[in-house]
Amino acid sequence: MPYQKFEEYNIQVTDDVKQRYEQIIEELGEDTKREGLLKTPERASKAMQFLTQGYNQDAAEILKSAMFKESYNEMVIVKDIELYSLCEHHILPFFGKAHIAYIPNGHIVGLSKLPRIVDVFARRLQVQERLTEQILDCINNTLKPEGVAVVIEASHMCMMMRGVQKQNSTTTTSGFRGAFKNMETRTEFLKLISEKLS
């Protein structure tokens, strides 16, 4: 289904996940009957549904809903797209920015659709490498441009809060298709996303 603006929750899923959260909280040694935790299982259930709503959305359909014929054939860049996702290994957040570029081949897409497809794929249990590939392939296969480039820079709470506990580490992933396999084009893109507008 296409992007939905309003949060909607399946009552049965909400109740089932709520009961599981309640059990987890109790098994960790907490009292789910105390005031501060009374509504926590339901809130956590709804939060998890929100954070994984990408499973019920079709990124290709989102792009197709705003594709327009246009002769423009130079690089289009949308950078600093905020993203928030959940690491599938520990179900802890990772967050950062995505930078996307494409070179049109007869069609352009509404600019807001690029951040929306980032959200579709980010709102799933993820690894950053797969997230990069999914965004890249969706644009490439749907829009069929001359080329696509995606760079994601993110911080992972599984590295910051637990494990090696490195607070200042970031992970960068990238992917390139078509014209961006050409070193000159790729270098132009990387230079443009690293520049700050005056």
Order of alpha helices (4+ residues) and beta strands (2+ residues): alpha-alpha-alpha-beta-beta-beta-beta-alpha-beta-alpha-beta-alpha-beta-alpha
